[in-house]
């Protein structure tokens, strides 16, 4: 049996939340696959089964992942690798930064 959650009585315990961050992101479309591939160093591939839905293969230090049409490619900052989010995840997690 685990102890009940009592953060307020544990010495030194504090609550934290993520800092707001700005990211660079692009949603993959059939029309921008080549440009997105050039941006991230990936390879745009068109499959014979669905030539209207290119797949972007992106090599990372953890292996290669695929980005499909409708997915977002994000970069948290210039030093981290790219990450993939599907449209639902992306729209739940991020909102547009107002234009200055």
PAZAPA-4460 file (N, C-alpha, C; in steps of 0.05 Angstrom, whole numbers, plus 32768, in hexadecimal, padded with zeros to 4 digits):
% residues 100
    n_x    n_y    n_z   ca_x   ca_y   ca_z    c_x    c_y    c_z   seq   type   mol
   8011   7FE9   8000   8000   8000   8000   8012   8019   8000     1      X     A
   800C   802B   7FEE   801C   8044   7FED   8011   8059   8000     2      X     A
   8023   806B   8008   801B   8081   8019   800A   8095   800A     3      X     A
   7FF7   80A1   8017   7FE7   80B6   8009   7FF9   80CD   8001     4      X     A
   7FF0   80DB   7FEC   7FFF   80F3   7FE2   7FFC   810A   7FF6     5      X     A
   8013   8112   8002   8013   8128   8015   8029   813B   800F     6      X     A
   8029   8147   7FF8   803E   8159   7FEF   8042   8170   8002     7      X     A
   802D   817A   800E   802F   8192   801E   803E   818D   8039     8      X     A
   8040   8174   8041   804E   816E   805A   806B   8165   8056     9      X     A
   8073   8160   803E   808E   8156   8038   80A1   816E   8036    10      X     A
   80B5   816E   8047   80C8   8185   8048   80D5   8188   802C    11      X     A
   80D5   81A1   8022   80E1   81A7   8009   80D0   81A1   7FF0    12      X     A
   80B9   8195   7FF4   80A8   818F   7FDD   809A   81A8   7FD4    13      X     A
   809B   81AC   7FB9   808D   81C3   7FAC   807E   81B9   7F94    14      X     A
   806B   81C8   7F8A   805D   81C1   7F72   806A   81D1   7F5B    15      X     A
   806B   81C4   7F43   8077   81D0   7F2B   8065   81CD   7F13    16      X     A
   8068   81DE   7F00   805A   81DB   7EE7   806E   81E2   7ED0    17      X     A
   8069   81D9   7EB9   807B   81DF   7EA3   807B   81FD   7E9C    18      X     A
   8092   8207   7E95   8094   8222   7E8B   8088   8224   7E70    19      X     A
   807D   823A   7E69   8074   823D   7E4D   808C   823D   7E3B    20      X     A
   808A   822F   7E25   80A0   822E   7E12   8095   8235   7DF7    21      X     A
   80A6   8240   7DE6   809F   8244   7DCA   80AE   822F   7DBA    22      X     A
   80A1   8225   7DA5   80AC   8211   7D94   80AA   821A   7D77    23      X     A
   80B9   820C   7D66   80B5   820E   7D49   80A5   81F5   7D41    24      X     A
   8091   81F8   7D30   8081   81E1   7D29   8076   81E5   7D0D    25      X     A
   8072   81CF   7CFF   8066   81CF   7CE5   8055   81B6   7CE2    26      X     A
   803D   81B9   7CD6   802C   81A2   7CD1   8032   8198   7CB5    27      X     A
   8038   817E   7CB3   803E   8171   7C9A   8026   816F   7C88    28      X     A
   8029   8178   7C6F   8014   8175   7C5B   8021   8168   7C42    29      X     A
   8010   8160   7C30   801B   8154   7C17   802B   8169   7C08    30      X     A
   8024   8182   7C0B   8031   8197   7BFC   804C   81A1   7C08    31      X     A
   8050   819D   7C22   8069   81A8   7C2E   807D   8193   7C37    32      X     A
   8079   817A   7C2F   808A   8164   7C39   80A7   8168   7C32    33      X     A
   80AD   8171   7C1A   80C9   8176   7C12   80D6   818C   7C23    34      X     A
   80C7   81A2   7C26   80D2   81B8   7C36   80D6   81B0   7C53    35      X     A
   80C3   81A1   7C5F   80C6   8198   7C7A   80DE   8185   7C7D    36      X     A
   80E2   8173   7C69   80F9   8161   7C6A   8113   8171   7C69    37      X     A
   8114   8186   7C59   812C   8196   7C58   8131   81A4   7C73    38      X     A
   811C   81AD   7C7F   811E   81BC   7C99   812A   81AA   7CAF    39      X     A
   8121   8191   7CB0   8129   8180   7CC6   813E   816B   7CBF    40      X     A
   8146   816A   7CA6   815A   8156   7C9E   814E   813A   7C9A    41      X     A
   8134   8139   7C96   8126   8120   7C91   8125   8118   7C74    42      X     A
   8117   8103   7C6E   8114   80F9   7C53   80F7   80F6   7C4D    43      X     A
   80ED   8105   7C39   80D1   8102   7C31   80CE   80EA   7C1F    44      X     A
   80BC   80D8   7C26   80B7   80C0   7C16   809A   80BF   7C0E    45      X     A
   8095   80B7   7BF6   807A   80B3   7BEC   8077   8095   7BE9    46      X     A
   8063   808A   7BF6   805F   806D   7BF4   804D   8067   7BDC    47      X     A
   8051   8050   7BD1   8041   8047   7BBA   8024   8042   7BC2    48      X     A
   8020   803C   7BDB   8004   8036   7BE4   7FF3   804F   7BE6    49      X     A
   8000   8066   7BEC   7FF0   807F   7BEE   8001   8097   7BE6    50      X     A
   8004   809C   7BCC   8015   80B2   7BC3   800C   80CE   7BCC    51      X     A
   7FF3   80D0   7BD5   7FE9   80EA   7BDE   7FF0   80F0   7BFB    52      X     A
   7FFB   80DC   7C09   8002   80E0   7C25   8020   80D9   7C2A    53      X     A
   8032   80EC   7C24   804E   80E6   7C28   8054   80E2   7C46    54      X     A
   8069   80D4   7C4B   8073   80CF   7C66   808F   80DB   7C68    55      X     A
   8094   80E9   7C7D   80AE   80F5   7C82   80BD   80E4   7C96    56      X     A
   80D4   80D9   7C8E   80E4   80C9   7CA1   80F9   80DC   7CAD    57      X     A
   80FA   80DC   7CC7   810C   80EF   7CD5   811F   80E0   7CE7    58      X     A
   8139   80E1   7CE0   814D   80D4   7CF1   8152   80E4   7D0A    59      X     A
   8153   80D7   7D21   815A   80E4   7D3B   816F   80D2   7D49    60      X     A
   817A   80DC   7D5F   818D   80CC   7D6E   8180   80B4   7D7A    61      X     A
   8166   80B4   7D7D   8158   809D   7D88   814D   808A   7D73    62      X     A
   8152   8090   7D5A   8148   807F   7D44   8139   8091   7D30    63      X     A
   812C   8084   7D1D   811D   8092   7D09   80FF   8091   7D0F    64      X     A
   80F1   80A7   7D0C   80D4   80A7   7D0E   80C7   80B2   7CF6    65      X     A
   80AE   80AB   7CF1   809F   80B3   7CDA   808B   80C9   7CE2    66      X     A
   8088   80DC   7CD0   8075   80F2   7CD3   8062   80EF   7CBC    67      X     A
   8048   80ED   7CC1   8034   80EA   7CAD   8026   8104   7CA8    68      X     A
   8018   8106   7C92   8009   811E   7C8B   7FF5   8123   7CA2    69      X     A
   7FF5   813C   7CAC   7FE4   8144   7CC2   7FF3   8145   7CDD    70      X     A
   8009   8137   7CDF   801A   8138   7CF7   8029   8153   7CF8    71      X     A
   8032   815A   7D10   8042   8172   7D13   805F   8169   7D1A    72      X     A
   8072   8178   7D10   808E   8175   7D17   8095   818D   7D27    73      X     A
   80A0   8188   7D3F   80A6   819E   7D51   80C3   819E   7D59    74      X     A
   80CE   81B5   7D5F   80E9   81B8   7D6A   80E7   81CB   7D81    75      X     A
   80ED   81C1   7D9A   80EA   81D1   7DB1   80FF   81E8   7DB2    76      X     A
   8116   81E3   7DA9   812B   81F8   7DA7   813F   81ED   7D92    77      X     A
   8152   81FE   7D8C   8165   81F6   7D77   8178   81E0   7D7E    78      X     A
   8178   81D7   7D98   818B   81C3   7DA1   8180   81A8   7DA5    79      X     A
   8166   81A6   7DA5   8159   818C   7DA9   8151   817F   7D8F    80      X     A
   814E   8165   7D8E   8144   8159   7D75   8127   815F   7D70    81      X     A
   811E   815A   7D58   8102   815E   7D50   80F1   8149   7D5E    82      X     A
   80D8   8150   7D62   80C4   813E   7D6E   80AB   813E   7D5D    83      X     A
   809C   8128   7D5D   8084   8125   7D4E   806C   8127   7D61    84      X     A
   8057   8135   7D59   803E   8135   7D67   8028   8131   7D53    85      X     A
   8014   8121   7D59   7FFD   8120   7D47   7FED   8139   7D4C    86      X     A
   7FDA   813F   7D3B   7FCB   8158   7D3C   7FBC   815C   7D56    87      X     A
   7FB1   8147   7D60   7FA1   8149   7D7A   7FB4   8150   7D91    88      X     A
   7FCB   8142   7D93   7FDE   8147   7DA8   7FE8   8164   7DA6    89      X     A
   7FF0   816C   7D8D   7FFB   8187   7D89   7FE7   819C   7D91    90      X     A
   7FCE   819A   7D88   7FBB   81AF   7D8E   7FB3   81B0   7DAB    91      X     A
   7FB6   8199   7DB9   7FB1   8199   7DD6   7FC8   81A6   7DE6    92      X     A
   7FE0   81A2   7DDC   7FF8   81AB   7DEB   8001   81C7   7DE4    93      X     A
   7FFC   81D1   7DCC   8007   81EA   7DC3   7FF1   81FD   7DB8    94      X     A
   7FF7   8217   7DB9   7FE6   822A   7DAC   7FF8   823E   7D9E    95      X     A
   7FEE   824B   7D89   7FFF   825E   7D7A   8009   8275   7D8B    96      X     A
   8021   827D   7D86   802C   8295   7D93   8022   82AD   7D84    97      X     A
   8017   82C1   7D93   800D   82D9   7D85   8024   82E7   7D75    98      X     A
   801D   82F1   7D5D   8030   82FF   7D4D   8038   8319   7D5B    99      X     A
   8051   8320   7D5A   805A   8338   7D67   8054   8351   7D57   100      X     A
***
